[in-house]
Structures are given as structure tokens and as C-alpha cells.
């Protein structure tokens, strides 16, 4: 059977600050993120299965991504764990996420792909992740580039 891809779009609001960056993004600032998650696999081919003909129920994908990504990062301030300002930010804000990496759009797509892949059934995998930081700027992660 043919491999099929399905994509679901998500959105969330998040702030971040980039440690040692040489531009204005070194300051805390926010974005309205758009996240596109594409998974690949073969649709279920079993007349007795309630999801017959589906790769994955869109509702199931929505619940997975919302619980592992959107609900975690929405309205959070994301800061690199080595940022000297982290302790002060924890005193000022309630929802702080300290990452093991500089929280750029580029680094987040790779992290999101790993998180989602861990939660997918074995026969499915993330094909790509696209994360828009602004209406005209995004980063992409492709499984084929990371094999």
C-alpha cells in the first residue's frame, strides 16, 4: 500500500529570549506560532477496524500534539537553561520553561519532532514539522534529513 501523509495545524502564543544574541531578540518577546505536524505511514486496511482507511484519526493527532506541545508551550516564557537571567525570570514569571538549547525556531522544530515521534504508534512517524515564528518566517524539520 502507498505511504500517505496527513498534516494538522496548531497555534499557540509563546515568549522567549535568546541568550547572547546580537539583535533585539535577546530581549523577552513573544510570537504567535503556527505549527504544522505531518506524519507518514500506511492507512489502516481492515474492514473491521473503526479507523479503517485512516492513517491516524485527526482527533487523536490533535490530542497528542496539544498535550505534549501546545498545552506545554502556550503562554510560556522559554529560556535557555544557561541564560544568566533565568533565575530572575523565574521570580518574575510563572510559566517558565528552561530548555537545554537556545530556544530558536530552528531548535524547537527538532525538539518537537522528537517529542511527537516518541508518542506515535510504531507504524507511524513524523515526516515533517513546520513552525512559523512570524507570518513570513518559519523553520522546518524533515525526517529524511535526519536519518
DRENPA-3360 file (N, C-alpha, C; in nm, 2 decimals, always signed):
BEGIN
1 = XXXXXXXX = +0.08/-0.12/+0.00/+0.00/+0.00/+0.00/+0.09/+0.12/+0.00 ~ +0.03/+0.23/-0.05/+0.11/+0.36/-0.06/+0.12/+0.43/+0.07 ~ +0.24/+0.49/+0.09/+0.26/+0.58/+0.20/+0.18/+0.70/+0.19 ~ +0.12/+0.75/+0.29/+0.03/+0.87/+0.29/+0.08/+0.96/+0.40 ~ +0.06/+1.09/+0.38/+0.10/+1.19/+0.48/-0.03/+1.26/+0.52 ~ -0.04/+1.29/+0.65/-0.15/+1.38/+0.69/-0.09/+1.49/+0.78 ~ -0.15/+1.61/+0.77/-0.10/+1.72/+0.84/-0.21/+1.79/+0.92 ~ -0.17/+1.83/+1.04/-0.26/+1.91/+1.13/-0.19/+2.04/+1.17;
9 = XXXXXXXX = -0.27/+2.14/+1.17/-0.22/+2.27/+1.20/-0.26/+2.31/+1.35 ~ -0.17/+2.37/+1.42/-0.19/+2.42/+1.56/-0.14/+2.56/+1.57 ~ -0.18/+2.63/+1.68/-0.13/+2.76/+1.70/-0.12/+2.78/+1.85 ~ -0.02/+2.86/+1.89/+0.00/+2.89/+2.03/+0.08/+3.02/+2.04 ~ +0.07/+3.09/+2.16/+0.14/+3.21/+2.19/+0.26/+3.17/+2.28 ~ +0.37/+3.22/+2.25/+0.49/+3.19/+2.34/+0.59/+3.31/+2.34 ~ +0.66/+3.33/+2.45/+0.76/+3.43/+2.45/+0.89/+3.35/+2.47 ~ +1.00/+3.42/+2.43/+1.13/+3.36/+2.45/+1.23/+3.48/+2.45;
17 = XXXXXXXX = +1.35/+3.45/+2.49/+1.47/+3.54/+2.49/+1.59/+3.46/+2.45 ~ +1.67/+3.52/+2.36/+1.79/+3.44/+2.31/+1.91/+3.49/+2.38 ~ +1.98/+3.40/+2.45/+2.10/+3.43/+2.52/+2.21/+3.47/+2.43 ~ +2.28/+3.59/+2.46/+2.39/+3.64/+2.39/+2.37/+3.67/+2.24 ~ +2.24/+3.68/+2.21/+2.21/+3.72/+2.07/+2.25/+3.87/+2.04 ~ +2.29/+3.90/+1.92/+2.33/+4.04/+1.89/+2.23/+4.13/+1.84 ~ +2.10/+4.09/+1.85/+1.99/+4.17/+1.80/+1.88/+4.19/+1.90 ~ +1.77/+4.24/+1.86/+1.66/+4.27/+1.96/+1.60/+4.15/+2.02;
25 = XXXXXXXX = +1.62/+4.03/+1.96/+1.56/+3.91/+2.01/+1.63/+3.86/+2.14 ~ +1.73/+3.93/+2.18/+1.80/+3.90/+2.31/+1.70/+3.93/+2.43 ~ +1.61/+4.02/+2.40/+1.51/+4.06/+2.50/+1.39/+3.97/+2.49 ~ +1.32/+3.96/+2.61/+1.20/+3.88/+2.61/+1.10/+3.94/+2.51 ~ +1.05/+3.86/+2.42/+0.95/+3.90/+2.32/+0.86/+3.78/+2.29 ~ +0.75/+3.80/+2.23/+0.65/+3.69/+2.20/+0.62/+3.68/+2.06 ~ +0.57/+3.56/+2.02/+0.53/+3.53/+1.89/+0.39/+3.46/+1.89 ~ +0.32/+3.47/+1.78/+0.20/+3.39/+1.76/+0.25/+3.27/+1.67;
33 = XXXXXXXX = +0.28/+3.16/+1.72/+0.33/+3.05/+1.65/+0.22/+2.97/+1.58 ~ +0.26/+2.92/+1.46/+0.18/+2.83/+1.38/+0.26/+2.70/+1.36 ~ +0.21/+2.59/+1.40/+0.28/+2.46/+1.40/+0.21/+2.37/+1.30 ~ +0.28/+2.31/+1.21/+0.22/+2.21/+1.12/+0.30/+2.08/+1.14 ~ +0.22/+1.98/+1.18/+0.28/+1.85/+1.21/+0.23/+1.75/+1.10 ~ +0.32/+1.69/+1.03/+0.29/+1.60/+0.92/+0.35/+1.46/+0.96 ~ +0.26/+1.36/+0.96/+0.30/+1.23/+0.99/+0.28/+1.14/+0.86 ~ +0.36/+1.03/+0.86/+0.36/+0.94/+0.74/+0.34/+0.80/+0.78;
41 = XXXXXXXX = +0.27/+0.72/+0.70/+0.25/+0.58/+0.72/+0.15/+0.53/+0.62 ~ +0.11/+0.41/+0.65/+0.01/+0.35/+0.56/-0.13/+0.35/+0.63 ~ -0.23/+0.38/+0.56/-0.37/+0.38/+0.62/-0.41/+0.24/+0.66 ~ -0.49/+0.23/+0.76/-0.54/+0.10/+0.81/-0.62/+0.04/+0.71 ~ -0.60/-0.09/+0.68/-0.67/-0.16/+0.58/-0.74/-0.28/+0.64 ~ -0.85/-0.26/+0.71/-0.92/-0.37/+0.78/-1.06/-0.32/+0.80 ~ -1.15/-0.39/+0.73/-1.29/-0.35/+0.73/-1.35/-0.36/+0.87 ~ -1.29/-0.43/+0.96/-1.35/-0.45/+1.09/-1.30/-0.34/+1.19;
49 = XXXXXXXX = -1.19/-0.27/+1.15/-1.13/-0.17/+1.23/-1.21/-0.04/+1.23 ~ -1.24/+0.03/+1.34/-1.32/+0.15/+1.34/-1.25/+0.27/+1.27 ~ -1.12/+0.26/+1.25/-1.04/+0.36/+1.18/-1.00/+0.32/+1.04 ~ -1.07/+0.22/+0.99/-1.04/+0.17/+0.85/-1.02/+0.28/+0.75 ~ -0.91/+0.28/+0.68/-0.89/+0.38/+0.58/-0.82/+0.51/+0.63 ~ -0.79/+0.51/+0.76/-0.72/+0.63/+0.82/-0.58/+0.59/+0.85 ~ -0.49/+0.69/+0.83/-0.36/+0.68/+0.88/-0.36/+0.69/+1.03 ~ -0.42/+0.80/+1.07/-0.44/+0.83/+1.21/-0.56/+0.92/+1.22;
57 = XXXXXXXX = -0.64/+0.90/+1.32/-0.76/+0.99/+1.34/-0.70/+1.13/+1.37 ~ -0.75/+1.23/+1.29/-0.71/+1.37/+1.32/-0.73/+1.41/+1.46 ~ -0.84/+1.36/+1.52/-0.86/+1.40/+1.66/-0.76/+1.34/+1.76 ~ -0.71/+1.22/+1.73/-0.60/+1.16/+1.80/-0.47/+1.24/+1.79 ~ -0.44/+1.28/+1.67/-0.32/+1.36/+1.65/-0.33/+1.49/+1.72 ~ -0.45/+1.55/+1.71/-0.47/+1.68/+1.78/-0.45/+1.66/+1.93 ~ -0.51/+1.56/+1.99/-0.49/+1.54/+2.14/-0.34/+1.52/+2.17 ~ -0.27/+1.44/+2.09/-0.13/+1.41/+2.12/-0.05/+1.54/+2.11;
65 = XXXXXXXX = -0.06/+1.62/+2.01/+0.02/+1.74/+1.99/-0.02/+1.85/+2.09 ~ -0.15/+1.86/+2.12/-0.19/+1.96/+2.22/-0.14/+1.92/+2.36 ~ -0.14/+1.79/+2.40/-0.09/+1.76/+2.53/+0.06/+1.77/+2.55 ~ +0.13/+1.74/+2.44/+0.28/+1.73/+2.45/+0.35/+1.86/+2.41 ~ +0.28/+1.95/+2.33/+0.35/+2.07/+2.28/+0.26/+2.19/+2.31 ~ +0.14/+2.20/+2.25/+0.07/+2.33/+2.26/+0.03/+2.36/+2.41 ~ -0.02/+2.27/+2.48/-0.06/+2.30/+2.62/+0.06/+2.33/+2.71 ~ +0.18/+2.28/+2.67/+0.30/+2.30/+2.75/+0.36/+2.44/+2.72;
73 = XXXXXXXX = +0.37/+2.47/+2.59/+0.43/+2.60/+2.55/+0.34/+2.72/+2.54 ~ +0.21/+2.70/+2.53/+0.12/+2.82/+2.51/+0.14/+2.91/+2.63 ~ +0.16/+3.03/+2.61/+0.18/+3.14/+2.71/+0.29/+3.11/+2.81 ~ +0.39/+3.04/+2.76/+0.51/+3.02/+2.84/+0.62/+3.12/+2.80 ~ +0.72/+3.14/+2.89/+0.84/+3.21/+2.85/+0.95/+3.10/+2.85 ~ +1.01/+3.09/+2.73/+1.11/+2.98/+2.71/+1.25/+3.04/+2.70 ~ +1.34/+2.98/+2.79/+1.47/+3.04/+2.81/+1.57/+2.93/+2.81 ~ +1.68/+2.95/+2.75/+1.80/+2.85/+2.75/+1.84/+2.84/+2.90;
81 = XXXXXXXX = +1.86/+2.71/+2.94/+1.90/+2.69/+3.08/+2.03/+2.75/+3.12 ~ +2.12/+2.79/+3.03/+2.24/+2.85/+3.06/+2.23/+3.01/+3.06 ~ +2.11/+3.06/+3.04/+2.09/+3.20/+3.04/+2.10/+3.25/+3.18 ~ +2.19/+3.35/+3.20/+2.22/+3.41/+3.33/+2.09/+3.48/+3.39 ~ +2.00/+3.51/+3.31/+1.88/+3.58/+3.35/+1.77/+3.48/+3.40 ~ +1.79/+3.35/+3.39/+1.68/+3.25/+3.42/+1.63/+3.27/+3.56 ~ +1.71/+3.28/+3.66/+1.67/+3.29/+3.80/+1.58/+3.41/+3.82 ~ +1.62/+3.52/+3.76/+1.54/+3.64/+3.77/+1.40/+3.62/+3.70;
89 = XXXXXXXX = +1.41/+3.56/+3.59/+1.28/+3.54/+3.51/+1.19/+3.45/+3.59 ~ +1.24/+3.35/+3.66/+1.16/+3.26/+3.74/+1.09/+3.33/+3.86 ~ +1.16/+3.44/+3.90/+1.10/+3.52/+4.01/+0.99/+3.62/+3.95 ~ +1.00/+3.65/+3.83/+0.90/+3.75/+3.77/+0.78/+3.68/+3.70 ~ +0.80/+3.56/+3.65/+0.70/+3.50/+3.56/+0.67/+3.36/+3.62 ~ +0.55/+3.31/+3.60/+0.50/+3.19/+3.65/+0.53/+3.07/+3.56 ~ +0.51/+3.08/+3.43/+0.53/+2.97/+3.33/+0.66/+2.98/+3.26 ~ +0.77/+2.94/+3.32/+0.90/+2.95/+3.26/+0.94/+2.80/+3.22;
97 = XXXXXXXX = +0.99/+2.79/+3.10/+1.04/+2.66/+3.05/+1.19/+2.68/+3.02 ~ +1.27/+2.61/+3.09/+1.42/+2.62/+3.07/+1.45/+2.50/+2.97 ~ +1.51/+2.53/+2.86/+1.55/+2.43/+2.76/+1.70/+2.40/+2.77 ~ +1.73/+2.29/+2.71/+1.88/+2.25/+2.71/+1.94/+2.31/+2.58 ~ +1.87/+2.39/+2.51/+1.92/+2.45/+2.39/+1.87/+2.60/+2.38 ~ +1.94/+2.68/+2.30/+1.89/+2.81/+2.27/+1.75/+2.80/+2.20 ~ +1.65/+2.86/+2.26/+1.51/+2.84/+2.21/+1.48/+2.92/+2.08 ~ +1.55/+2.88/+1.98/+1.52/+2.94/+1.85/+1.42/+2.85/+1.78;
105 = XXXXXXXX = +1.36/+2.90/+1.68/+1.26/+2.83/+1.60/+1.32/+2.70/+1.54 ~ +1.45/+2.71/+1.50/+1.52/+2.60/+1.44/+1.54/+2.49/+1.54 ~ +1.58/+2.52/+1.66/+1.60/+2.42/+1.76/+1.47/+2.36/+1.81 ~ +1.36/+2.44/+1.82/+1.23/+2.39/+1.87/+1.17/+2.29/+1.77 ~ +1.19/+2.30/+1.64/+1.13/+2.21/+1.55/+1.19/+2.07/+1.57 ~ +1.32/+2.06/+1.59/+1.38/+1.93/+1.61/+1.34/+1.87/+1.74 ~ +1.32/+1.95/+1.84/+1.28/+1.90/+1.97/+1.13/+1.85/+1.96 ~ +1.05/+1.93/+1.90/+0.91/+1.89/+1.88/+0.89/+1.76/+1.80;
113 = XXXXXXXX = +0.98/+1.74/+1.70/+0.97/+1.62/+1.62/+1.01/+1.50/+1.71 ~ +1.11/+1.51/+1.79/+1.15/+1.40/+1.88/+1.04/+1.37/+1.98 ~ +0.97/+1.47/+2.04/+0.87/+1.45/+2.14/+0.75/+1.38/+2.07 ~ +0.71/+1.43/+1.96/+0.59/+1.37/+1.89/+0.62/+1.22/+1.84 ~ +0.74/+1.20/+1.79/+0.78/+1.07/+1.74/+0.77/+0.97/+1.86 ~ +0.81/+1.01/+1.98/+0.80/+0.91/+2.09/+0.66/+0.87/+2.13 ~ +0.56/+0.95/+2.09/+0.42/+0.92/+2.12/+0.34/+0.85/+2.01 ~ +0.40/+0.85/+1.89/+0.32/+0.79/+1.78/+0.33/+0.64/+1.79;
121 = XXXXXXXX = +0.22/+0.57/+1.74/+0.23/+0.43/+1.72/+0.35/+0.39/+1.63 ~ +0.40/+0.27/+1.65/+0.52/+0.22/+1.59/+0.52/+0.23/+1.43 ~ +0.40/+0.21/+1.38/+0.39/+0.21/+1.23/+0.39/+0.35/+1.17 ~ +0.38/+0.45/+1.25/+0.38/+0.59/+1.20/+0.50/+0.67/+1.25 ~ +0.54/+0.77/+1.18/+0.65/+0.86/+1.22/+0.62/+1.00/+1.17 ~ +0.69/+1.09/+1.23/+0.68/+1.23/+1.19/+0.76/+1.24/+1.06 ~ +0.69/+1.30/+0.96/+0.75/+1.32/+0.83/+0.82/+1.46/+0.83 ~ +0.74/+1.56/+0.88/+0.80/+1.69/+0.89/+0.73/+1.77/+1.00;
129 = XXXXXXXX = +0.80/+1.88/+1.04/+0.74/+1.98/+1.13/+0.78/+2.11/+1.07 ~ +0.68/+2.20/+1.06/+0.70/+2.34/+1.02/+0.65/+2.43/+1.13 ~ +0.73/+2.52/+1.17/+0.70/+2.61/+1.28/+0.72/+2.75/+1.23 ~ +0.60/+2.82/+1.22/+0.61/+2.96/+1.18/+0.63/+3.05/+1.31 ~ +0.73/+3.13/+1.31/+0.75/+3.22/+1.42/+0.68/+3.35/+1.40 ~ +0.68/+3.39/+1.27/+0.60/+3.51/+1.23/+0.53/+3.47/+1.10 ~ +0.45/+3.56/+1.05/+0.37/+3.52/+0.93/+0.45/+3.49/+0.81 ~ +0.58/+3.53/+0.81/+0.66/+3.51/+0.69/+0.79/+3.44/+0.72;
137 = XXXXXXXX = +0.81/+3.39/+0.84/+0.93/+3.32/+0.88/+0.90/+3.19/+0.95 ~ +0.97/+3.08/+0.90/+0.95/+2.95/+0.97/+1.07/+2.87/+0.95 ~ +1.08/+2.76/+1.04/+1.18/+2.66/+1.03/+1.11/+2.53/+1.01 ~ +1.18/+2.44/+0.94/+1.13/+2.31/+0.90/+1.22/+2.20/+0.95 ~ +1.17/+2.09/+0.99/+1.24/+1.96/+1.02/+1.18/+1.85/+0.93 ~ +1.27/+1.78/+0.86/+1.22/+1.67/+0.78/+1.29/+1.54/+0.83 ~ +1.22/+1.43/+0.84/+1.28/+1.30/+0.88/+1.39/+1.26/+0.79 ~ +1.37/+1.28/+0.66/+1.47/+1.23/+0.56/+1.60/+1.30/+0.57;
145 = XXX = +1.60/+1.42/+0.63/+1.72/+1.50/+0.65/+1.79/+1.45/+0.78 ~ +1.72/+1.38/+0.86/+1.78/+1.34/+0.99/+1.79/+1.19/+1.01 ~ +1.80/+1.12/+0.91/+1.82/+0.97/+0.92/+1.96/+0.93/+0.94;
% end
